[in-house]
Amino acid sequence: MEFLQNIDGNSALTIALVCGGLCIGGIILMFGLQLVGGALGTVGSLGGVLMDVVSGGPMSWCGCAVVIGLVIGCGGLVLIAASTLSTCGTPEAVNFCTFLGR
């Protein structure tokens, strides 16, 4: 009890700041570790699914590779069409614009 009676203002402020920092740091760590754990769990699950597909043999992953290739190809075509349509009405317009009536 003598320790508490002899505390000056600076010591009390230091103790309050340390306790507040530990409290806030604990809250940040609690939520941060949950987010990191969830993200690592998701990546691990996706890796497990990928390994299951690859280890299933060529009949298992060949269809997936074709579908992924088609999705990437469609995305590329949409990207090319969008960049081409952005030139319509400018001096750099191409015949694609006249085909669409722009």
C-alpha positions as CSV (number, residue, x, y, z in Angstrom):
1,M,0.0,0.0,0.0
2,E,2.9,2.4,0.6
3,F,3.7,2.1,-3.2
4,L,0.3,3.6,-4.1
5,Q,0.7,6.4,-1.7
6,N,4.0,7.5,-3.1
7,I,3.1,7.6,-6.8
8,D,3.6,11.0,-8.5
9,G,1.7,12.4,-11.5
10,N,4.2,11.2,-14.2
11,S,4.2,7.6,-12.8
12,A,0.5,7.5,-12.8
13,L,0.3,8.8,-16.4
14,T,2.9,6.2,-17.5
15,I,1.0,3.4,-15.8
16,A,-2.3,4.6,-17.4
17,L,-0.6,4.8,-20.9
18,V,0.9,1.3,-20.6
19,C,-2.4,-0.2,-19.5
20,G,-4.3,1.6,-22.2
21,G,-1.7,0.5,-24.8
22,L,-2.0,-3.1,-23.6
23,C,-5.7,-3.0,-23.9
24,I,-5.8,-1.5,-27.4
25,G,-3.0,-3.7,-28.5
26,G,-4.8,-6.8,-27.2
27,I,-8.0,-5.8,-29.1
28,I,-6.0,-5.3,-32.3
29,L,-4.2,-8.6,-31.9
30,M,-7.4,-10.4,-31.2
31,F,-9.1,-9.2,-34.4
32,G,-5.9,-9.3,-36.5
33,L,-5.1,-12.9,-35.6
34,Q,-8.7,-13.9,-36.5
35,L,-8.4,-12.2,-39.9
36,V,-5.0,-13.7,-40.6
37,G,-6.2,-17.2,-39.5
38,G,-9.2,-17.0,-41.7
39,A,-7.2,-15.9,-44.7
40,L,-4.7,-18.7,-44.2
41,G,-7.5,-21.2,-43.8
42,T,-9.1,-20.1,-47.0
43,V,-5.8,-20.3,-48.9
44,G,-5.2,-23.7,-47.4
45,S,-8.6,-25.0,-48.4
46,L,-8.1,-23.7,-52.0
47,G,-4.7,-25.4,-52.1
48,G,-6.3,-28.7,-50.8
49,V,-9.0,-28.5,-53.5
50,L,-6.3,-27.9,-56.2
51,M,-4.2,-30.8,-55.0
52,D,-7.3,-33.1,-55.0
53,V,-8.0,-32.1,-58.6
54,V,-4.4,-32.6,-59.7
55,S,-3.9,-35.9,-57.9
56,G,-7.1,-37.3,-59.4
57,G,-5.4,-37.9,-62.7
58,P,-5.8,-36.4,-66.2
59,M,-9.5,-37.2,-66.5
60,S,-10.2,-35.1,-63.4
61,W,-8.2,-31.9,-64.2
62,C,-8.4,-31.8,-68.0
63,G,-12.0,-30.5,-67.9
64,C,-11.0,-27.9,-65.3
65,A,-8.1,-26.7,-67.4
66,V,-10.4,-26.4,-70.4
67,V,-13.0,-24.4,-68.5
68,I,-10.4,-22.1,-66.9
69,G,-8.9,-21.6,-70.4
70,L,-12.4,-20.7,-71.8
71,V,-13.0,-18.3,-68.9
72,I,-9.7,-16.6,-69.4
73,G,-10.3,-16.4,-73.2
74,C,-13.7,-14.9,-72.8
75,G,-12.3,-12.3,-70.3
76,G,-9.6,-11.4,-72.9
77,L,-12.2,-11.0,-75.6
78,V,-14.3,-8.7,-73.4
79,L,-11.2,-6.7,-72.5
80,I,-10.2,-6.3,-76.2
81,A,-13.8,-5.3,-77.2
82,A,-14.0,-2.8,-74.4
83,S,-10.7,-1.2,-75.3
84,T,-11.7,-1.1,-79.0
85,L,-15.1,0.5,-78.2
86,S,-13.4,3.2,-76.2
87,T,-11.8,4.5,-79.4
88,C,-15.2,5.0,-81.1
89,G,-15.8,8.7,-81.9
90,T,-12.1,9.5,-82.0
91,P,-9.7,9.7,-84.9
92,E,-8.3,6.3,-83.8
93,A,-11.7,4.6,-84.5
94,V,-11.5,1.2,-86.1
95,N,-13.9,-0.7,-88.4
96,F,-15.3,-2.5,-85.3
97,C,-17.1,0.7,-84.4
98,T,-18.9,0.9,-87.8
99,F,-19.8,-2.8,-87.4
100,L,-21.7,-1.9,-84.2
101,G,-23.1,1.3,-85.7
102,R,-21.2,3.7,-83.6
